[in-house]
Amino acid sequence: MLKPFANSARALAAGPLTWKTWAGLIAVPVIVMGLLAWAFHEPERAHGAATAAVVNNDEPVTVNGQIVPLGRELAGKLTHSKDSAYTWVLTSATDAADGLAQGRFTAVVTIPSDFSARASSTATAKPLQATKAVLDVRTSATAGALDPALADRVSQATRQALNNQIVETYLDNIYLGFSTLHDQLGQAADGADQLADGTGQLVPGTRKLADGATKLRTASAQLANGADQLATGTGQLATGSAQLSTGLTQAERDTAQLPKLTRQLAQGADAVAKGNEQLAATVLPLADRIIAAIDALPSAKSAAAEFQRLAQNCQAGGGDPRFCQDLTRAAAKFSTDADKIDKAKATVRAAAVQTRDSIRALASGARQVATGTAQLADKSTALAKGIATAATGARQLDTGIRQANTGARQLATGSTQLAAGATELASGTGQLSEGTTKVNDGAHQLAGKLDQGRDQVPAYTSAERAHLKTVAAEPTTATTASTPAGALAITLFAALALWALALATYLVTRAVPDAVLTAREPTWRIIIRAAVPGATAAALAALAITAIAIPTLDLDLPGTLGFLAVALLAACAFVAVNQAVTAIFGRPGRLASLAVLVLGAATGVVSTLPEPLHDLAAYLPTHGAVLALRAAAIGTPGLPAGITALLTWLTIGALATVLVTDRRRYLPLRRLRPAP
């Protein structure tokens, strides 16, 4: 079995070939594939070899009475992260700088002293002064090429998580404020409804009060007119009583003329008595009506108390503050004047009573005087005593009448004041009635608007707030359906390893045997014999690479068989292409093969390439192998395209090798000429 391989190897060897040489060839893809797969299988996973430092210079701040140590929280998230590719340690700024310079730390994240102050600046009362917190990420010059990106990715992910936490807290307070505002609007709407009910009850009361004040104004006007008439009558009565008193006194003195004058006196006294009785008949009913009218008037104190209650209900019911203040001042003024009104009313009533009693006494006294004078006329013997008694009664009558006149004048003055106050009260209660009507309308409108406002302001439960703040803090997410980086890297390394094997194979062997010119065998047999060493090495390399891929890519049996088949096809295609390139171009062909290896690595790592390299990548022989290996290993699309590309390169390499080998079997005429 090994004899054809050994014969072909000796025929193609540029020098002596041993088993060590072939073992070295097989080791090339194994080393390339094994080491690169080991290194890049899970580049973002913590392997315990890379250490990064975090320096926390942050000074905690106090927001709404609560200490906010955001720098400490960020440092804690980094140092306690289980998903980071780095082992994070908390250190000082000096040690971090030394560690970067010495290579002990791959990366250093510095949290500045104003980190918490800046991050929480949105919660202050000065929104235009809010600023963003900034992290300082530095990597060591001795770090790997991807370490800056990985370190920045870790710090940015941690920063994003912290940002989400801050935004969620901010949004939770906003949603809680919505719920509180909704409840408060509901309470305000209920209060407005109660106010509307109260004002609805207040309106009829104020209307009744206005009607009563109007009646009081009319009655007080009538009382003032009657009191004026009473004052006029008592004035006239006072004049007559003064004359009577003077006359009786003079009569008392002139008792000598009593017999002559007694009859005249009796007649005059009877006339006076009749006049007084007529006066009493006129004045007494008027006085009784005045007293009854005063008694029928409501108490100013009770009206003031009702007025005060209305003002208090306005304030408690949430009425218009300005109107409530005006209503309170009007109630206070009315309360202040209530005592005066009641006192004036009592004074007028007392004067009316006094006048009535005085008039009654006057009429009675006048009648007594008339009776006395008649008796005096009849009894001249008791005339002196009767005159004296009459004089005394007349003087008392004069005093009473004068008092009645004074009371009547006071009654007239008080009645006038009462009429003026009643007029003001009627005007004020009329305005009060109009105002309470407006307040009632406003209260109903306020209740309606508050109900509408409450319906427009949302209210959230704790579960709804928790859900909303999470969604609103990060309203968009990206679902990345991508192949793991390790799987992409391992399939790329497998293709590069197989290409490296093909390149190394034709560094130690010839692409076309030297004896092709003198060989008598057919060309196809020579080509097959020349392809045996490379194909054997390719098959062994495919098996070795598949063995490495099984644990690293977690291949099942169908995946293993598919990966092995693609690896065998790729290895054969690469060997055929390298054999053809080496046979045609020699050393430049080997350099071109090396360039393909470098380009395959460069174009397979990242897609953001310069446009010429990006366009060239699709035409490289390794491109189809990468597509097919990935499709076989992880199920990505591209298996037909990859296999088609590999078969195409295999066909091109085989045909080129056939043409070159067949041409080498002929010797050009110029080589047959003898050397000069």
TINULO-950457 format. One record per residue (C-alpha): residue number from 1; x, y, z. Coordinates in Angstrom, 3 decimals, padded with zeros to 6 digits, m for minus. Example, Ala and Ser with C-alpha at 12.3 -4.5 7.8 and 13.67 -1.06 7.14 Angstrom:
<pts>
- 1|012.300|m004.500|007.800
- 2|013.670|m001.060|007.140
</pts>
This chain:
<pts>
- 1|000.000|000.000|000.000
- 2|002.824|002.346|000.866
- 3|005.031|001.360|m002.082
- 4|003.302|003.581|m004.710
- 5|003.436|006.482|m002.275
- 6|007.153|005.913|m001.608
- 7|007.995|005.572|m005.301
- 8|006.067|008.708|m006.186
- 9|007.634|010.600|m003.325
- 10|011.170|009.657|m004.359
- 11|010.403|010.631|m007.959
- 12|009.108|014.055|m006.937
- 13|011.530|014.834|m004.123
- 14|013.968|017.677|m004.538
- 15|016.193|015.926|m001.986
- 16|016.020|012.956|000.364
- 17|012.557|012.561|001.949
- 18|012.078|010.769|005.261
- 19|009.073|010.095|007.465
- 20|010.088|013.154|009.484
- 21|009.600|015.303|006.408
- 22|006.105|013.982|005.842
- 23|005.312|014.237|009.548
- 24|006.405|017.852|009.391
- 25|004.132|018.459|006.408
- 26|001.139|016.979|008.252
- 27|002.084|018.993|011.344
- 28|001.777|022.275|009.414
- 29|m002.047|022.289|009.179
- 30|m002.361|020.667|012.584
- 31|m000.272|023.415|014.175
- 32|m002.020|026.188|012.241
- 33|m005.484|024.818|012.896
- 34|m004.875|023.684|016.466
- 35|m003.167|026.771|017.834
- 36|m005.445|029.260|016.096
- 37|m008.582|027.335|017.085
- 38|m007.375|027.168|020.675
- 39|m006.625|030.884|020.716
- 40|m009.766|032.122|018.974
- 41|m012.350|029.494|019.926
- 42|m014.028|031.845|022.470
- 43|m012.198|035.199|022.352
- 44|m014.804|036.939|024.539
- 45|m014.679|034.326|027.273
- 46|m012.608|034.782|030.421
- 47|m009.617|032.428|030.281
- 48|m007.913|033.947|033.309
- 49|m004.949|035.253|031.319
- 50|m005.960|038.876|030.688
- 51|m006.238|041.306|033.593
- 52|m007.861|044.720|033.368
- 53|m007.990|047.406|036.045
- 54|m010.670|049.840|037.114
- 55|m009.782|053.061|038.961
- 56|m012.657|054.604|040.901
- 57|m012.040|058.295|041.617
- 58|m015.748|059.075|041.840
- 59|m017.155|061.131|044.697
- 60|m020.726|060.070|045.620
- 61|m023.394|062.767|045.550
- 62|m026.662|063.231|047.417
- 63|m029.849|063.464|045.346
- 64|m033.158|064.097|047.123
- 65|m031.616|063.125|050.435
- 66|m030.217|059.828|049.104
- 67|m026.528|059.057|048.519
- 68|m025.842|058.064|044.890
- 69|m022.457|056.259|044.466
- 70|m022.656|055.521|040.729
- 71|m018.896|055.137|040.368
- 72|m018.851|052.473|043.066
- 73|m021.737|050.658|041.373
- 74|m019.982|050.715|037.995
- 75|m016.727|049.468|039.510
- 76|m018.649|046.719|041.292
- 77|m020.342|045.619|038.078
- 78|m016.976|045.380|036.316
- 79|m015.094|043.574|039.082
- 80|m017.950|041.125|039.728
- 81|m018.831|040.466|036.096
- 82|m018.898|036.775|035.173
- 83|m019.311|037.335|031.428
- 84|m016.252|039.514|030.820
- 85|m013.230|038.272|028.902
- 86|m010.999|040.044|031.434
- 87|m010.277|039.598|035.101
- 88|m011.079|043.044|036.511
- 89|m009.316|044.361|039.605
- 90|m009.871|047.573|041.557
- 91|m006.673|049.585|041.944
- 92|m005.240|053.082|042.238
- 93|m004.389|055.456|039.409
- 94|m000.635|055.064|040.002
- 95|m000.741|051.279|040.011
- 96|m002.966|051.310|036.918
- 97|m000.503|053.509|035.010
- 98|002.426|051.295|036.041
- 99|000.462|048.180|035.108
- 100|m000.292|049.536|031.634
- 101|003.327|050.446|031.049
- 102|004.593|047.067|032.297
- 103|001.922|045.043|030.538
- 104|000.364|043.692|033.762
- 105|m002.942|045.291|032.812
- 106|m004.361|044.857|029.326
- 107|m006.776|047.741|029.801
- 108|m007.615|050.367|032.436
- 109|m011.013|052.009|032.922
- 110|m010.832|055.223|034.961
- 111|m013.992|056.585|036.579
- 112|m013.522|060.366|037.087
- 113|m014.327|062.148|040.344
- 114|m017.412|063.875|038.903
- 115|m018.934|060.718|037.428
- 116|m021.877|060.532|039.887
- 117|m022.400|064.300|039.765
- 118|m022.594|064.307|035.969
- 119|m024.661|061.120|035.682
- 120|m027.237|062.399|038.191
- 121|m027.271|065.993|036.910
- 122|m030.624|065.372|035.210
- 123|m032.243|065.163|038.653
- 124|m031.279|068.732|039.612
- 125|m033.383|071.887|039.324
- 126|m031.113|073.243|036.559
- 127|m031.824|071.124|033.458
- 128|m029.624|073.194|031.134
- 129|m026.614|072.384|033.319
- 130|m027.080|068.611|032.974
- 131|m023.977|066.905|031.546
- 132|m022.967|063.403|030.538
- 133|m020.576|061.318|032.595
- 134|m017.400|060.246|030.768
- 135|m015.296|057.105|031.239
- 136|m011.613|056.959|030.315
- 137|m010.608|053.628|028.694
- 138|m006.951|052.996|027.925
- 139|m005.217|049.864|026.664
- 140|m001.636|048.740|026.980
- 141|000.752|049.029|024.063
- 142|001.661|045.381|024.722
- 143|m001.974|044.229|024.435
- 144|m003.456|042.245|021.589
- 145|m004.842|043.895|018.485
- 146|m008.461|043.291|019.503
- 147|m008.017|044.146|023.186
- 148|m008.935|047.854|022.800
- 149|m012.199|046.931|021.101
- 150|m012.976|044.190|023.628
- 151|m012.184|046.438|026.607
- 152|m014.262|049.257|025.193
- 153|m017.091|046.831|024.474
- 154|m017.085|045.546|028.052
- 155|m016.991|049.051|029.558
- 156|m019.679|050.296|027.174
- 157|m021.934|047.348|027.981
- 158|m021.498|048.010|031.698
- 159|m022.074|051.725|031.146
- 160|m025.218|050.961|029.152
- 161|m026.543|048.768|031.955
- 162|m025.884|051.580|034.443
- 163|m027.530|054.101|032.105
- 164|m030.585|051.875|031.830
- 165|m030.753|051.649|035.618
- 166|m030.611|055.465|035.951
- 167|m033.167|056.009|033.190
- 168|m035.474|053.356|034.663
- 169|m035.380|055.117|038.033
- 170|m036.072|058.462|036.343
- 171|m038.961|057.057|034.309
- 172|m040.399|055.225|037.320
- 173|m040.609|058.551|039.157
- 174|m042.349|060.097|036.131
- 175|m044.907|057.276|035.904
- 176|m045.433|057.446|039.670
- 177|m046.006|061.195|039.279
- 178|m048.634|060.458|036.616
- 179|m050.448|058.109|038.997
- 180|m050.213|060.605|041.852
- 181|m051.479|063.403|039.602
- 182|m054.339|061.162|038.459
- 183|m055.334|060.464|042.071
- 184|m055.001|064.105|043.066
- 185|m057.099|065.196|040.104
- 186|m059.668|062.640|041.193
- 187|m059.666|064.070|044.699
- 188|m059.908|067.582|043.279
- 189|m062.787|066.498|041.037
- 190|m064.586|064.967|044.030
- 191|m063.982|068.170|045.990
- 192|m065.272|070.205|043.070
- 193|m068.376|068.015|042.952
- 194|m068.903|068.606|046.660
- 195|m068.328|072.318|046.107
- 196|m070.884|072.287|043.300
- 197|m073.373|070.539|045.597
- 198|m072.692|073.107|048.327
- 199|m073.003|076.053|045.997
- 200|m076.165|074.494|044.584
- 201|m077.592|074.549|048.095
- 202|m076.152|078.005|048.709
- 203|m077.876|079.615|045.732
- 204|m081.471|079.201|047.055
- 205|m080.352|080.402|050.490
- 206|m078.741|083.528|049.104
- 207|m081.843|084.199|047.020
- 208|m084.012|083.904|050.124
- 209|m081.586|086.157|051.946
- 210|m081.827|088.704|049.137
- 211|m085.634|088.544|049.240
- 212|m085.603|089.016|053.028
- 213|m083.221|091.940|052.718
- 214|m085.539|093.524|050.147
- 215|m088.502|093.118|052.492
- 216|m086.415|094.538|055.317
- 217|m085.559|097.543|053.169
- 218|m089.266|098.183|052.425
- 219|m090.304|097.757|056.074
- 220|m087.480|099.952|057.329
- 221|m088.501|102.672|054.859
- 222|m092.058|102.503|056.163
- 223|m090.752|102.551|059.709
- 224|m088.669|105.645|058.946
- 225|m091.719|107.459|057.532
- 226|m093.857|106.526|060.541
- 227|m091.132|107.525|062.940
- 228|m090.865|110.915|061.250
- 229|m094.618|111.407|061.605
- 230|m094.440|110.309|065.240
- 231|m091.635|112.772|065.923
- 232|m093.688|115.581|064.364
- 233|m096.766|114.670|066.412
- 234|m094.877|114.362|069.682
- 235|m093.272|117.721|068.949
- 236|m096.655|119.320|068.624
- 237|m097.823|117.433|071.714
- 238|m094.825|118.694|073.636
- 239|m095.744|122.264|072.713
- 240|m099.316|121.755|073.935
- 241|m098.247|120.047|077.140
- 242|m095.847|122.895|077.867
- 243|m098.649|125.367|077.444
- 244|m100.883|123.223|079.642
- 245|m098.278|123.048|082.350
- 246|m097.751|126.800|082.227
- 247|m101.438|127.459|082.380
- 248|m102.057|125.134|085.304
- 249|m099.186|126.626|087.170
- 250|m100.530|130.055|086.555
- 251|m103.951|128.834|087.627
- 252|m102.516|127.489|090.779
- 253|m101.101|130.877|091.511
- 254|m104.221|132.645|090.648
- 255|m106.481|130.680|092.944
- 256|m108.156|133.886|093.867
- 257|m109.712|133.940|090.489
- 258|m110.506|130.279|090.634
- 259|m114.287|130.525|090.982
- 260|m114.436|132.643|087.945
- 261|m112.020|130.642|085.924
- 262|m112.827|127.069|086.978
- 263|m115.568|126.677|084.485
- 264|m113.316|127.949|081.719
- 265|m110.622|125.596|082.931
- 266|m113.034|122.658|082.991
- 267|m114.012|123.401|079.450
- 268|m110.380|123.777|078.356
- 269|m109.379|120.579|080.176
- 270|m112.196|118.672|078.532
- 271|m111.078|119.964|075.151
- 272|m107.497|118.984|075.948
- 273|m108.624|115.536|077.084
- 274|m110.575|115.033|073.910
- 275|m107.602|116.213|071.872
- 276|m105.303|113.855|073.776
- 277|m107.682|110.978|073.308
- 278|m107.831|111.728|069.600
- 279|m104.022|111.883|069.583
- 280|m103.865|108.590|071.460
- 281|m106.324|107.045|069.030
- 282|m104.011|108.113|066.214
- 283|m100.585|107.527|067.773
- 284|m101.161|104.292|069.710
- 285|m102.029|102.108|066.647
- 286|m099.116|103.656|064.778
- 287|m096.787|102.896|067.683
- 288|m098.096|099.323|067.885
- 289|m097.495|098.839|064.148
- 290|m093.975|100.225|064.528
- 291|m093.262|097.872|067.436
- 292|m094.757|094.909|065.528
- 293|m092.708|095.788|062.420
- 294|m089.530|095.978|064.484
- 295|m090.316|092.653|066.184
- 296|m090.917|091.066|062.777
- 297|m087.485|092.113|061.547
- 298|m084.853|089.270|061.623
- 299|m081.908|089.568|063.960
- 300|m078.886|091.142|062.284
- 301|m076.605|088.814|064.283
- 302|m078.304|085.670|062.935
- 303|m078.139|087.095|059.406
- 304|m074.430|087.873|059.963
- 305|m073.842|084.323|061.270
- 306|m075.509|082.895|058.148
- 307|m073.396|085.252|056.045
- 308|m070.222|084.015|057.826
- 309|m071.217|080.390|057.252
- 310|m071.651|081.070|053.544
- 311|m068.165|082.626|053.400
- 312|m066.639|079.643|055.226
- 313|m068.393|077.177|052.907
- 314|m066.989|079.086|049.929
- 315|m063.400|078.673|051.190
- 316|m063.852|075.054|052.249
- 317|m065.580|074.183|048.997
- 318|m062.639|075.319|046.859
- 319|m064.352|078.346|045.300
- 320|m062.619|081.157|043.502
- 321|m060.110|082.559|046.044
- 322|m060.732|086.165|045.055
- 323|m064.475|085.833|045.307
- 324|m064.177|084.003|048.636
- 325|m061.954|086.801|049.982
- 326|m064.513|089.457|048.891
- 327|m067.313|087.385|050.419
- 328|m065.359|087.017|053.671
- 329|m064.713|090.772|053.882
- 330|m068.396|091.537|053.199
- 331|m069.427|089.037|055.900
- 332|m066.955|090.575|058.345
- 333|m068.266|094.101|057.636
- 334|m071.836|092.950|058.029
- 335|m070.931|091.193|061.309
- 336|m069.324|094.426|062.518
- 337|m072.464|096.459|061.665
- 338|m074.877|093.796|062.969
- 339|m074.573|094.939|066.577
- 340|m075.184|098.541|065.511
- 341|m078.259|097.536|063.548
- 342|m079.635|095.450|066.440
- 343|m078.877|098.267|068.892
- 344|m080.535|100.829|066.615
- 345|m083.542|098.543|066.237
- 346|m083.746|098.052|070.034
- 347|m083.411|101.806|070.569
- 348|m086.174|102.541|068.081
- 349|m088.411|099.910|069.649
- 350|m087.787|101.252|073.166
- 351|m088.533|104.774|071.963
- 352|m091.733|103.575|070.279
- 353|m092.802|101.743|073.441
- 354|m091.946|104.760|075.534
- 355|m093.865|107.044|073.186
- 356|m096.871|104.710|073.152
- 357|m096.897|104.455|076.926
- 358|m096.393|108.200|077.246
- 359|m099.256|108.963|074.859
- 360|m101.470|106.496|076.671
- 361|m100.484|108.108|079.940
- 362|m101.027|111.520|078.380
- 363|m104.538|110.636|077.247
- 364|m105.330|109.139|080.606
- 365|m103.834|112.137|082.409
- 366|m105.670|114.584|080.215
- 367|m108.902|112.809|080.951
- 368|m108.121|112.937|084.619
- 369|m107.372|116.644|084.264
- 370|m110.679|117.144|082.527
- 371|m112.477|115.162|085.219
- 372|m110.639|117.078|087.875
- 373|m111.428|120.423|086.415
- 374|m115.041|119.391|086.094
- 375|m115.065|118.368|089.684
- 376|m113.211|121.582|090.417
- 377|m115.929|123.462|088.776
- 378|m118.467|121.478|090.745
- 379|m116.546|121.581|093.927
- 380|m115.078|125.002|094.362
- 381|m114.209|124.194|097.892
- 382|m111.644|121.639|096.777
- 383|m110.566|123.799|093.899
- 384|m107.222|124.793|095.274
- 385|m106.192|121.246|095.898
- 386|m107.479|120.161|092.527
- 387|m105.616|122.938|090.773
- 388|m102.462|121.990|092.584
- 389|m102.960|118.357|091.633
- 390|m103.702|119.333|088.059
- 391|m100.649|121.550|087.907
- 392|m098.488|118.721|089.188
- 393|m100.002|116.287|086.688
- 394|m099.549|118.788|083.894
- 395|m095.935|119.241|084.743
- 396|m095.461|115.466|084.823
- 397|m097.314|115.201|081.570
- 398|m095.072|117.828|080.024
- 399|m092.005|115.942|081.169
- 400|m093.365|112.675|079.734
- 401|m094.313|114.301|076.486
- 402|m090.874|115.829|076.148
- 403|m089.343|112.403|076.789
- 404|m091.704|110.907|074.238
- 405|m090.644|113.590|071.762
- 406|m086.988|112.797|072.395
- 407|m087.678|109.075|071.891
- 408|m089.631|109.801|068.742
- 409|m086.760|111.824|067.308
- 410|m084.339|109.002|068.207
- 411|m086.728|106.521|066.637
- 412|m086.811|108.625|063.463
- 413|m083.005|108.822|063.363
- 414|m082.617|105.084|064.024
- 415|m085.259|104.232|061.474
- 416|m083.453|106.323|058.880
- 417|m080.182|104.525|059.663
- 418|m081.975|101.190|059.597
- 419|m083.425|102.037|056.196
- 420|m079.980|102.972|054.865
- 421|m078.451|099.775|056.263
- 422|m081.291|097.696|054.911
- 423|m080.750|099.268|051.488
- 424|m077.039|098.376|051.575
- 425|m077.879|094.898|052.844
- 426|m080.374|094.386|050.020
- 427|m077.781|095.513|047.470
- 428|m075.095|093.293|049.013
- 429|m077.314|090.245|049.248
- 430|m078.378|090.796|045.641
- 431|m074.728|090.797|044.583
- 432|m074.144|087.810|046.846
- 433|m076.956|085.931|045.125
- 434|m075.496|086.715|041.693
- 435|m072.017|085.767|042.901
- 436|m073.131|082.457|044.369
- 437|m074.901|081.679|041.100
- 438|m071.646|082.310|039.226
- 439|m069.719|080.295|041.810
- 440|m072.161|077.435|041.336
- 441|m071.717|077.567|037.552
- 442|m067.942|077.758|037.962
- 443|m067.943|074.864|040.421
- 444|m069.852|072.678|037.962
- 445|m067.464|073.662|035.156
- 446|m064.470|073.010|037.410
- 447|m065.796|069.580|038.350
- 448|m066.343|068.719|034.678
- 449|m062.881|069.897|033.624
- 450|m061.221|068.051|036.499
- 451|m063.047|064.866|035.533
- 452|m061.824|065.297|031.957
- 453|m058.284|065.987|033.181
- 454|m058.338|062.919|035.401
- 455|m059.383|060.744|032.455
- 456|m056.559|062.186|030.338
- 457|m053.831|061.582|032.946
- 458|m052.884|057.882|033.073
- 459|m052.538|055.894|036.276
- 460|m050.175|052.915|036.429
- 461|m049.895|049.996|038.794
- 462|m046.509|048.970|040.158
- 463|m046.336|046.115|037.648
- 464|m047.191|048.460|034.768
- 465|m044.590|050.990|035.929
- 466|m041.956|048.269|036.159
- 467|m042.760|047.093|032.628
- 468|m042.968|050.583|031.121
- 469|m039.742|051.849|032.654
- 470|m037.884|048.784|031.336
- 471|m039.257|049.218|027.815
- 472|m038.937|053.021|027.735
- 473|m035.380|052.993|029.114
- 474|m034.360|050.822|026.166
- 475|m037.154|051.197|023.593
- 476|m035.294|049.371|020.838
- 477|m033.312|046.169|020.891
- 478|m031.450|044.383|018.167
- 479|m031.728|040.653|017.725
- 480|m028.489|039.600|016.106
- 481|m028.796|036.233|014.420
- 482|m025.094|035.728|013.829
- 483|m022.777|032.779|013.855
- 484|m020.452|032.598|016.865
- 485|m017.109|034.239|016.200
- 486|m015.277|031.098|017.281
- 487|m017.050|028.958|014.675
- 488|m016.350|031.497|011.941
- 489|m012.705|031.711|012.937
- 490|m012.166|027.933|013.152
- 491|m013.571|027.272|009.675
- 492|m011.371|030.072|008.301
- 493|m008.328|028.609|010.057
- 494|m009.175|025.152|008.669
- 495|m009.153|026.477|005.103
- 496|m005.905|028.376|005.716
- 497|m004.326|025.295|007.308
- 498|m005.173|023.150|004.268
- 499|m003.774|025.828|001.956
- 500|m000.613|026.008|004.069
- 501|m000.277|022.208|003.722
- 502|m000.573|022.426|m000.065
- 503|001.998|025.236|m000.156
- 504|004.420|023.319|002.091
- 505|003.978|020.121|000.072
- 506|005.391|021.695|m003.059
- 507|008.189|023.331|m001.164
- 508|009.681|019.871|m000.477
- 509|008.483|018.052|m003.609
- 510|008.444|018.759|m007.343
- 511|005.206|019.513|m009.086
- 512|006.329|017.533|m012.194
- 513|008.877|014.634|m012.056
- 514|012.242|015.298|m013.681
- 515|011.992|012.007|m015.569
- 516|008.864|013.070|m017.402
- 517|010.854|013.701|m020.603
- 518|012.246|010.164|m020.791
- 519|009.356|008.304|m019.243
- 520|007.540|005.843|m021.477
- 521|004.338|005.825|m019.434
- 522|001.240|007.733|m020.533
- 523|000.851|011.285|m019.316
- 524|m002.224|010.539|m017.154
- 525|m000.309|007.856|m015.281
- 526|002.593|010.209|m014.657
- 527|000.195|012.856|m013.369
- 528|m001.584|010.419|m011.065
- 529|001.734|009.189|m009.704
- 530|002.837|012.793|m009.130
- 531|m000.427|013.607|m007.332
- 532|m000.273|010.653|m004.936
- 533|002.037|012.264|m002.283
- 534|000.094|015.532|m002.219
- 535|m003.279|013.792|m002.169
- 536|m002.139|011.491|000.640
- 537|m000.884|014.420|002.691
- 538|m004.130|016.281|001.959
- 539|m006.244|013.339|003.139
- 540|m004.254|012.979|006.343
- 541|m004.456|016.735|006.970
- 542|m008.217|016.702|006.374
- 543|m008.585|013.918|008.941
- 544|m006.428|015.806|011.462
- 545|m008.298|019.067|010.962
- 546|m011.650|017.301|011.290
- 547|m010.464|015.720|014.526
- 548|m009.652|019.192|015.870
- 549|m012.962|020.616|014.633
- 550|m015.117|017.961|016.314
- 551|m014.638|019.242|019.927
- 552|m014.150|022.908|019.078
- 553|m017.243|023.122|016.848
- 554|m019.227|020.483|018.781
- 555|m019.925|018.461|015.614
- 556|m022.362|015.566|015.571
- 557|m021.963|012.564|013.283
- 558|m023.617|014.100|010.185
- 559|m021.729|017.322|010.761
- 560|m018.456|015.424|011.172
- 561|m018.930|013.465|007.955
- 562|m019.918|016.595|006.047
- 563|m016.973|018.573|007.438
- 564|m014.569|015.726|006.581
- 565|m015.911|015.457|003.031
- 566|m015.568|019.197|002.439
- 567|m012.097|019.196|004.034
- 568|m010.986|016.353|001.731
- 569|m012.348|018.177|m001.320
- 570|m010.730|021.452|m000.246
- 571|m007.394|019.750|000.462
- 572|m007.377|018.062|m002.934
- 573|m008.362|021.285|m004.711
- 574|m005.630|023.252|m002.900
- 575|m003.014|020.603|m003.686
- 576|m004.061|020.624|m007.345
- 577|m003.914|024.432|m007.565
- 578|m000.526|024.637|m005.806
- 579|000.860|021.816|m007.986
- 580|m000.260|023.642|m011.127
- 581|001.020|027.057|m009.983
- 582|004.362|025.594|m008.927
- 583|004.659|023.588|m012.141
- 584|003.925|026.620|m014.312
- 585|005.674|029.469|m012.465
- 586|008.139|027.772|m010.123
- 587|009.269|030.043|m007.264
- 588|006.993|032.959|m008.314
- 589|004.130|030.479|m008.116
- 590|005.071|029.621|m004.543
- 591|005.139|033.341|m003.705
- 592|001.705|033.715|m005.294
- 593|000.467|030.813|m003.165
- 594|001.862|032.528|m000.070
- 595|000.063|035.715|m001.121
- 596|m003.198|033.749|m001.384
- 597|m002.607|032.483|002.173
- 598|m002.093|036.019|003.490
- 599|m005.036|037.432|001.516
- 600|m007.273|034.618|002.711
- 601|m006.410|035.444|006.308
- 602|m006.817|039.194|005.790
- 603|m010.132|039.000|003.938
- 604|m011.597|036.347|006.221
- 605|m011.181|038.249|009.493
- 606|m013.395|041.238|008.778
- 607|m015.632|042.440|005.937
- 608|m014.778|046.145|006.270
- 609|m011.908|045.968|003.796
- 610|m010.631|048.326|001.135
- 611|m012.716|047.849|m001.970
- 612|m009.971|046.153|m004.070
- 613|m009.359|043.555|m001.348
- 614|m013.086|043.056|m000.829
- 615|m013.606|042.427|m004.559
- 616|m010.600|040.085|m004.703
- 617|m011.737|037.970|m001.735
- 618|m014.517|036.228|m003.680
- 619|m012.018|034.973|m006.295
- 620|m009.543|033.391|m003.873
- 621|m009.413|029.564|m003.817
- 622|m009.860|029.634|m000.036
- 623|m013.182|031.495|m000.294
- 624|m015.167|028.486|m001.504
- 625|m013.561|026.272|001.131
- 626|m014.571|028.653|003.925
- 627|m018.166|028.774|002.652
- 628|m018.469|025.009|002.346
- 629|m016.774|024.253|005.687
- 630|m019.052|026.702|007.540
- 631|m022.122|025.283|005.833
- 632|m021.136|021.737|006.770
- 633|m020.189|022.636|010.362
- 634|m022.844|025.112|011.487
- 635|m025.519|024.935|008.795
- 636|m025.040|028.326|007.174
- 637|m025.983|028.819|003.503
- 638|m023.303|028.496|000.852
- 639|m022.613|024.767|000.654
- 640|m023.483|024.412|m003.063
- 641|m021.567|027.566|m003.976
- 642|m018.557|026.500|m001.927
- 643|m018.448|022.985|m003.358
- 644|m018.882|024.376|m006.874
- 645|m015.963|026.752|m006.343
- 646|m013.751|023.950|m004.971
- 647|m014.621|021.641|m007.851
- 648|m013.869|024.470|m010.264
- 649|m010.439|025.111|m008.715
- 650|m009.765|021.351|m008.606
- 651|m010.610|021.082|m012.289
- 652|m008.520|024.130|m013.184
- 653|m005.543|022.840|m011.193
- 654|m005.788|019.332|m012.634
- 655|m006.123|020.543|m016.261
- 656|m003.251|022.993|m015.824
- 657|m001.078|020.226|m014.375
- 658|m001.992|017.903|m017.275
- 659|m001.119|020.557|m019.841
- 660|002.175|021.427|m018.182
- 661|003.160|017.776|m017.739
- 662|002.272|016.925|m021.320
- 663|004.278|019.871|m022.608
- 664|007.281|018.888|m020.495
- 665|007.397|015.584|m022.356
- 666|008.528|017.385|m025.531
- 667|011.980|018.889|m026.014
- 668|012.160|022.197|m027.963
- 669|014.507|022.288|m030.980
- 670|016.579|025.091|m029.522
- 671|017.577|022.822|m026.635
- 672|018.910|020.243|m029.160
- 673|021.428|022.660|m030.635
- 674|024.990|022.140|m029.418
- 675|026.391|024.780|m027.150
- 676|028.693|027.221|m028.949
</pts>
